[in-house]
Amino acid sequence: MIKQANVTVMVNSMERAVRFYTDSLGLKLKTRYGDQFAQVEAPGTIIALHPSNKDGPQPGKSESLSIGFAVDNLDAAISELKEKGIVFSRVTDDTQVRLAFFTDPDGNPLYLSQSRWG
């Protein structure tokens, strides 16, 4: 029945968003239809980038949506992304999972996670 799912992220600038998700995070651009729509592929997830408009959801205004990226080595991933200009707001550790929080250029919440569960 369901063949695929995606997370939609509202953005102010398609060019800036595509550059961030592909160049900074190293994800693959799957499709792009000018400045109207794009899909970026992450392992196991499709991220749909959609321009915002005055009547719809606004970028970075909702904390109810976030995108997490699992990594094997959180410290190494943080270091690599910092070299690309990404600023992290905080790192948490609950003994089972370490999380590092940051945002995309539109303020949409993202995080890296390193699980100790194996």
Secondary structure, DSSP 8 states (H G I E B T S, - for coil): -----EEEEEES-HHHHHHIIIIIT--EEEEEETTTEEEEEETTEEEEEEE--TTS--TT--TT--EEEE-S-HHHHHHHHHHTT--EEEEEE-SSEEEEEEE-TT--EEEEEEES--
